[in-house]
Amino acid sequence: MVLASAAPGIFSAGLDILEMYQSTPERCVAFWRALQDAWLNLYGSRLITMAAIEGHSPAGGCLLAMSCDYRVMAEGKFQIGLNETKLGIVAPFWFTDVMLNTIGHRETEKALQLGALYSAQQALSIGLVDKVVPLAEVMPTVEGELKNWLQIPAAARVITKTSMRKAVLDRLRSQKEKDAQFFADFINRDSVQKSLGMYIASLQKKKN
Ligand SMILES: CCCCC/C=C\C/C=C\C=C\CC(=O)SCCNC(=O)CCNC(=O)[C@H](O)C(C)(C)COP(=O)(O)OP(=O)(O)OC[C@H]1O[C@@H](n2cnc3c(N)ncnc32)[C@H](O)[C@@H]1OP(=O)(O)O
């Protein structure tokens, strides 16, 4: 399975910030449960999963990419990373766990505290992506890599993948409702709503 985007220049802009701003606790819980289920399915997928990152990939977009088995990113101006702290929010523990599994403890600690967004070359240097190529070559490179992965006996690959990811998946599975409730409480704090409001205004201002 290849994750790609139809939006030029954006692999994924992450979660819909407007869903987290001035929403109701009930809607926030439903929103979070949908995200949890999508991620559990992706990270726990038995399929070979590859990200064709042909544009920006902040926050939830970075989570999607990191949750794949292999990442190819376009060189150039695009950025990738978990930038949550810059919005005044905190990356949930399962976002952090996936990043730890991808780039290790030291790089994750720096990346998360700073809310760092990396260029493709920087991302390559810390192991956040596996390959950087010109934009037009992203999809052909993914397809070529997929052929390599498809040559591995499926049962052996799936057992290996499942055992490598089980602890992280089980950690969320065991506390889904608590995590959803925590998200709804956290996101509706006055201070967090204020930060999100300012961030949304800054995105709109950038456009004008
Ligand atoms: C211990 C406690 C832990 C508890 C856990 C609790 C909380 C954690 C909670 C949440 C975790 C969230 C993870 C996320 O994914 S948050 C989302 C982060 N995303 C971003 O910061 C991206 C913001 N967008 C951008 O930087 C740019 O838009 C981008 C670089 C992607 C593209 O730039 P471009 O110039 O091409 O396009 P724009 O003109 O900026 O955008 C077009 C249009 O789209 C709107 N928009 C962009 N991103 C989002 C988004 N994520 N959600 C909603 N809307 C978005 C943008 O405002 C423009 O709208 P409009 O002006 O055309 O109406």
Ligand as a Chemical Component Dictionary entry (heavy atoms), coordinates in Angstrom:
data_LIG
# 
_chem_comp.id                   LIG 
_chem_comp.type                 NON-POLYMER 
_chem_comp.pdbx_formal_charge   0 
_chem_comp.three_letter_code    LIG 
# 
loop_
_chem_comp_atom.comp_id 
_chem_comp_atom.atom_id 
_chem_comp_atom.alt_atom_id 
_chem_comp_atom.type_symbol 
_chem_comp_atom.charge 
_chem_comp_atom.model_Cartn_x 
_chem_comp_atom.model_Cartn_y 
_chem_comp_atom.model_Cartn_z 
_chem_comp_atom.pdbx_ordinal 
LIG C1  C1  C 0 0.692  15.182 27.648 1  
LIG C2  C2  C 0 -0.511 15.645 26.903 2  
LIG C3  C3  C 0 -0.659 15.015 25.516 3  
LIG C4  C4  C 0 -2.087 14.995 25.164 4  
LIG C5  C5  C 0 -2.330 14.980 23.706 5  
LIG C6  C6  C 0 -3.135 16.105 23.372 6  
LIG C7  C7  C 0 -3.070 16.809 22.289 7  
LIG C8  C8  C 0 -2.364 16.497 21.062 8  
LIG C9  C9  C 0 -3.202 17.017 20.008 9  
LIG C10 C10 C 0 -3.082 17.054 18.739 10 
LIG C11 C11 C 0 -2.086 16.583 17.860 11 
LIG C12 C12 C 0 -2.160 17.093 16.622 12 
LIG C13 C13 C 0 -1.312 16.727 15.521 13 
LIG C14 C14 C 0 -1.567 17.580 14.289 14 
LIG O1  O1  O 0 -1.530 17.044 13.220 15 
LIG S1  S1  S 0 -1.923 19.233 14.457 16 
LIG C15 C15 C 0 -1.887 19.883 12.838 17 
LIG C16 C16 C 0 -0.531 20.426 12.557 18 
LIG N1  N1  N 0 -0.456 20.915 11.201 19 
LIG C17 C17 C 0 0.206  22.003 10.904 20 
LIG O2  O2  O 0 0.800  22.664 11.734 21 
LIG C18 C18 C 0 0.173  22.388 9.459  22 
LIG C19 C19 C 0 -0.349 23.751 9.286  23 
LIG N2  N2  N 0 -0.341 24.085 7.875  24 
LIG C20 C20 C 0 0.772  24.556 7.248  25 
LIG O3  O3  O 0 1.836  24.713 7.818  26 
LIG C21 C21 C 0 0.617  24.860 5.791  27 
LIG O4  O4  O 0 -0.746 24.980 5.497  28 
LIG C22 C22 C 0 1.247  23.811 4.876  29 
LIG C23 C23 C 0 2.783  23.898 4.977  30 
LIG C24 C24 C 0 0.778  22.379 5.175  31 
LIG C25 C25 C 0 0.837  24.119 3.399  32 
LIG O5  O5  O 0 1.172  25.459 3.127  33 
LIG P1  P1  P 0 0.522  26.178 1.858  34 
LIG O6  O6  O 0 1.142  27.526 1.792  35 
LIG O7  O7  O 0 0.636  25.299 0.672  36 
LIG O8  O8  O 0 -1.030 26.242 2.160  37 
LIG P2  P2  P 0 -1.782 27.226 3.156  38 
LIG O9  O9  O 0 -2.216 28.433 2.407  39 
LIG O10 O10 O 0 -0.982 27.455 4.397  40 
LIG O11 O11 O 0 -3.039 26.353 3.589  41 
LIG C26 C26 C 0 -4.180 26.215 2.748  42 
LIG C27 C27 C 0 -5.421 26.221 3.592  43 
LIG O12 O12 O 0 -5.434 25.053 4.437  44 
LIG C28 C28 C 0 -5.545 25.452 5.806  45 
LIG N3  N3  N 0 -4.831 24.455 6.620  46 
LIG C29 C29 C 0 -3.561 24.124 6.495  47 
LIG N4  N4  N 0 -3.242 23.162 7.367  48 
LIG C30 C30 C 0 -4.385 22.894 8.049  49 
LIG C31 C31 C 0 -4.703 21.984 9.089  50 
LIG N5  N5  N 0 -3.789 21.139 9.625  51 
LIG N6  N6  N 0 -5.940 21.985 9.557  52 
LIG C32 C32 C 0 -6.896 22.792 9.048  53 
LIG N7  N7  N 0 -6.654 23.685 8.050  54 
LIG C33 C33 C 0 -5.405 23.713 7.573  55 
LIG C34 C34 C 0 -4.936 26.828 5.840  56 
LIG O13 O13 O 0 -5.348 27.528 6.993  57 
LIG C35 C35 C 0 -5.487 27.397 4.554  58 
LIG O14 O14 O 0 -6.871 27.652 4.755  59 
LIG P3  P3  P 0 -7.633 28.840 4.010  60 
LIG O15 O15 O 0 -6.923 30.102 4.423  61 
LIG O16 O16 O 0 -7.489 28.547 2.533  62 
LIG O17 O17 O 0 -9.015 28.781 4.506  63 
# 
loop_
_chem_comp_bond.comp_id 
_chem_comp_bond.atom_id_1 
_chem_comp_bond.atom_id_2 
_chem_comp_bond.value_order 
_chem_comp_bond.pdbx_ordinal 
LIG C1  C2  SING 1  
LIG C2  C3  SING 2  
LIG C3  C4  SING 3  
LIG C4  C5  SING 4  
LIG C5  C6  SING 5  
LIG C6  C7  DOUB 6  
LIG C7  C8  SING 7  
LIG C8  C9  SING 8  
LIG C9  C10 DOUB 9  
LIG C10 C11 SING 10 
LIG C11 C12 DOUB 11 
LIG C12 C13 SING 12 
LIG C13 C14 SING 13 
LIG C14 O1  DOUB 14 
LIG C14 S1  SING 15 
LIG S1  C15 SING 16 
LIG C15 C16 SING 17 
LIG C16 N1  SING 18 
LIG N1  C17 SING 19 
LIG C17 O2  DOUB 20 
LIG C17 C18 SING 21 
LIG C18 C19 SING 22 
LIG C19 N2  SING 23 
LIG N2  C20 SING 24 
LIG C20 O3  DOUB 25 
LIG C20 C21 SING 26 
LIG C21 O4  SING 27 
LIG C21 C22 SING 28 
LIG C22 C23 SING 29 
LIG C22 C24 SING 30 
LIG C22 C25 SING 31 
LIG C25 O5  SING 32 
LIG O5  P1  SING 33 
LIG P1  O6  DOUB 34 
LIG P1  O7  SING 35 
LIG P1  O8  SING 36 
LIG O8  P2  SING 37 
LIG P2  O9  DOUB 38 
LIG P2  O10 SING 39 
LIG P2  O11 SING 40 
LIG O11 C26 SING 41 
LIG C26 C27 SING 42 
LIG C27 O12 SING 43 
LIG C27 C35 SING 44 
LIG O12 C28 SING 45 
LIG C28 N3  SING 46 
LIG C28 C34 SING 47 
LIG N3  C29 SING 48 
LIG N3  C33 SING 49 
LIG C29 N4  DOUB 50 
LIG N4  C30 SING 51 
LIG C30 C31 SING 52 
LIG C30 C33 DOUB 53 
LIG C31 N5  SING 54 
LIG C31 N6  DOUB 55 
LIG N6  C32 SING 56 
LIG C32 N7  DOUB 57 
LIG N7  C33 SING 58 
LIG C34 O13 SING 59 
LIG C34 C35 SING 60 
LIG C35 O14 SING 61 
LIG O14 P3  SING 62 
LIG P3  O15 DOUB 63 
LIG P3  O16 SING 64 
LIG P3  O17 SING 65 
# 
